[in-house]
């Protein structure tokens, strides 16, 4: 940030420049958005450097857990006419693990999709969502072992990954 103040002196051009540089640690990958550092106040009295300390919390109460987020995506599928949205979400995770979208391309949409549909990257299921976490981890494992996602999730015919991507076989 910079501020320039012109000074009026006859027969002269003078300006006073004042600058402030601010640096931010910007995220490099989408995963870095998910676990920002949280600080909590030790006391309301005293200097700021004495009153702040890092917490062990990785989520504030207003954040969505992975189960809630996947549930919201499932509801979007339901509105679009998909009857088995839970299975389609699991199949999307399987597909993303089988054919990841991160092969050295600088593609923001691909990075975001990869992050959303790769539960092992964000580890953000709530404690009460343990059964759901296990189901999503199993779907990811099936895909990463090159399993047949269509065979494991036969009632889902189109996932969010299918709607947003296209898989093409390439000749070597």
JOURDA-V34384 format. One record per residue. N is the residue number from 1. RES is the residue in three letters. OMEGA is omega in whole degrees, -180 to 180 (* if undefined). Layout:
n=[N N]
res=[RES RES]
omega=[OMEGA OMEGA]
This chain:
n=[1 2 3 4 5 6 7 8 9 10 11 12 13 14 15 16 17 18 19 20 21 22 23 24 25 26 27 28 29 30 31 32 33 34 35 36 37 38 39 40 41 42 43 44 45 46 47 48 49 50 51 52 53 54 55 56 57 58 59 60 61 62 63 64 65 66 67 68 69 70 71 72 73 74 75 76 77 78 79 80 81 82 83 84 85 86 87 88 89 90 91 92 93 94 95 96 97 98 99 100 101 102 103 104 105 106 107 108 109 110 111 112 113 114 115 116 117 118 119 120 121 122 123 124 125 126 127 128 129 130 131 132 133 134 135 136 137 138 139 140 141 142 143 144 145 146 147 148 149 150 151 152 153 154 155 156 157 158 159 160 161 162 163 164 165 166 167 168 169 170 171 172]
res=[UNK UNK UNK UNK UNK UNK UNK UNK UNK UNK UNK UNK UNK UNK UNK UNK UNK UNK UNK UNK UNK UNK UNK UNK UNK UNK UNK UNK UNK UNK UNK UNK UNK UNK UNK UNK UNK UNK UNK UNK UNK UNK UNK UNK UNK UNK UNK UNK UNK UNK UNK UNK UNK UNK UNK UNK UNK UNK UNK UNK UNK UNK UNK UNK UNK UNK UNK UNK UNK UNK UNK UNK UNK UNK UNK UNK UNK UNK UNK UNK UNK UNK UNK UNK UNK UNK UNK UNK UNK UNK UNK UNK UNK UNK UNK UNK UNK UNK UNK UNK UNK UNK UNK UNK UNK UNK UNK UNK UNK UNK UNK UNK UNK UNK UNK UNK UNK UNK UNK UNK UNK UNK UNK UNK UNK UNK UNK UNK UNK UNK UNK UNK UNK UNK UNK UNK UNK UNK UNK UNK UNK UNK UNK UNK UNK UNK UNK UNK UNK UNK UNK UNK UNK UNK UNK UNK UNK UNK UNK UNK UNK UNK UNK UNK UNK UNK UNK UNK UNK UNK UNK UNK]
omega=[-177 177 179 -180 177 179 -178 173 -178 178 179 173 -178 176 177 179 174 -178 176 179 179 179 177 174 -177 -180 178 178 179 -179 -178 175 -169 -178 178 177 176 180 177 -179 176 177 179 -180 176 -179 -177 -177 177 -172 -179 175 179 179 174 -178 176 179 168 -172 -178 179 176 171 179 179 178 -179 178 176 177 177 176 178 177 177 -180 178 179 175 178 -177 -174 -173 -180 178 179 176 177 179 177 177 178 180 -178 178 -179 -179 -179 -179 -175 178 176 178 176 -175 -176 -179 177 178 -179 178 179 180 -178 -174 174 -175 -180 178 -173 175 -171 174 177 -179 -179 180 -175 180 178 178 -180 179 180 177 177 178 179 179 178 -180 -177 175 179 176 -179 -178 178 180 -179 -179 -170 -176 177 -177 177 -179 174 178 177 -177 -174 -176 175 180 178 175 -179 176 177 *]
